[in-house]
Amino acid sequence: MAAWRLGAGRARKEDPVSAAAGVLCLAKPGDQVEAGQPVLELRTDTESLLTGARAALAGAIEIGGEPPPPAPLVIERISSGTGPS
């Protein structure tokens, strides 16, 4: 959502897309970070779009004392209902 608000995506097919827009993740889940260390970098060629992108990221990052448990490699298995599962 933040990247879209920076101009990296379209709401309608007629909307322009900015090749300069996007979000860089500077730290991965479980990485150790220090106070004040950037964890995301917002990129856009239109400075006024930063406010909306920051709002979209509100509450998106949680920093705790311990790394999070690893995410499962397979979230869900989808089968056709025929054959072995």
RAVENSUL-V520195 format. One record per backbone hydrogen bond with DSSP energy under -0.5 kcal/mol. NH is the residue of the N-H (numbers start at 1). CO is the residue of the C=O. E is the energy in kcal/mol with one decimal. If there is no record, write none. Layout:
# RAVENSUL-V520195
<<NH:CO:E> <NH:CO:E>>
This chain:
# RAVENSUL-V520195
<<5:1:-2.3> <6:2:-1.3> <7:3:-0.6> <7:4:-1.3> <8:3:-2.6> <9:4:-0.5> <15:12:-1.6> <18:7:-3.2> <19:17:-0.6> <21:18:-1.1> <22:43:-2.2> <24:41:-2.8> <26:24:-0.7> <26:39:-2.4> <27:39:-1.2> <31:28:-2.5> <37:34:-2.2> <41:24:-2.3> <43:22:-3.0> <49:46:-2.2> <50:47:-1.7> <53:49:-1.7> <54:50:-2.7> <55:51:-2.1> <56:52:-1.9> <57:53:-1.1> <58:55:-1.1> <60:57:-2.7> <64:62:-0.5> <75:73:-0.5>>
